[in-house]
Amino acid sequence: MVLVVGPYIRKLPIRDQMFQDIGKRYQGVGTFVVLPLLFITGLINIHFITGISTIFKGLDNPYTRTLLLKIGIYFVVVLLTLIHDLYTGPRSVNNPKFRRLSRAIGILNMLLSIYIVYLASRLRFGG
């Protein structure tokens, strides 16, 4: 949202309210539908590509290490998303401290998500 809508909204006098409205509108889809769907499809992909038992065989090959790193970062992203959407985001309208914290969490979340895409491409080419 920040990369697509952010540059336009930042110029408006009611930008804080606009961010709140857009965040509330898409929060349910992003947090409670897309993230669990990504996890489920990830498990299905693991099953068809290497088998679920690959996760439990240890860290002896690069594919498993990369996969476990990707899964761990995914759970960090889920945690940060929940904190951002349910705690800091709603409080950021009238509180500059929460606004800065919410922005920092959002940026960190975006960077970690990009890193997950990088790890996914590494997995595609063997780990």
Secondary structure, 3 states (H helix, E strand, C coil): CCCCCHHHHCCCCCHHHHHHHHHHHHHHHHHHHHHHHHHHHHHHHHHHHCCHHHHHHCCCCHHHHHHHHHHHHHHHHHHHHHHHHHHHHHHCCCCHHHHHHHHHHHHHHHHHHHHHHHHHHHHHCCC
